[in-house]
Amino acid sequence: MAAHRSAGRLADAAAGRRRGGGVGRPRSQACRLDAAVISRLTPDDLTAAAGALACDLPAVKAVIAVESGGRGMGDDGRPIILFEPHVFSRLTQGRFDDQAPDISYEKWGALPYPKTQAEQWARLKRASVLDHEAALSATSWGLFQIMGHNAGFCGFGSLEEPDVPAFTLAMARGEPAQLAAFVAFLKAKGLDQPLRRHDWSTFARGYNGPRYMVNAYNTKLADAWRKAGGKET
């Protein structure tokens, strides 16, 4: 019963707290994804998410720390993003690899990532001109860096027909909506269970992919959990 109350509270926060802002209509094919007023998480939001997932609060904080360093929205009102050229190439069957080799290539890590959000958004805008939905799908969003192609797992559309534009607009509403998407994603993928058990390797494999050990993702999660106050029982 407590988990149901937490989930409802979380959904209300995600849908309702826009503080007079919200998301405007698209002004270009890259979408207008800047909130008029940035909506940040509160301690109550995090507590509600932990309740909905039946996990401890440090576990939720650990994922935030590793994925985004605690920032889901930039100072310009846009979500923190990471455009993935290898995913864009895969989703578009390599059609743009020759035309735009810096934003569409087959192998992960073929080129270094840009270091600034301005550069990330510039890449997304260019890719969006080539294939709008594939560009949004090939980008990870917000506090939890969930890829756009996972929109269906987050409750946007269905698994067969994910509503990627709706997902990205929700991510632009602010961090509460990003948190709600994270909770839905974990439940849909069955990742709430390893998070609850602090089984970092299983969680890392499902959340970050089979190459998670390349960047010691599981170890980073465990360290972040302890820093957030997690204690072994």
Sequence and secondary structure as in RCSB ss.txt:
>XXXX:A:sequence
MAAHRSAGRLADAAAGRRRGGGVGRPRSQACRLDAAVISRLTPDDLTAAAGALACDLPAVKAVIAVESGGRGMGD
DGRPIILFEPHVFSRLTQGRFDDQAPDISYEKWGALPYPKTQAEQWARLKRASVLDHEAALSATSWGLFQIMGHN
AGFCGFGSLEEPDVPAFTLAMARGEPAQLAAFVAFLKAKGLDQPLRRHDWSTFARGYNGPRYMVNAYNTKLADAW
RKAGGKET
>XXXX:A:secstr
 HHHHHHHHHHHHHHH  TT  B   SSTT    BSS     HHHHHHHHHHHTS HHHHHHHHHHHHTT SB T
TSSB EEE HHHHHHHTTTTTTTT TTT  SSTTSS   SSHHHHHHHHHHHHHH HHHHHHTEEETTTTEEGGG
GGGGTSB SSSB HHHHHHHHHH HHHHHHHHHHHHHHHT HHHHHHT HHHHHHHHH TTGGGGTHHHHHHHHH
HHTT    
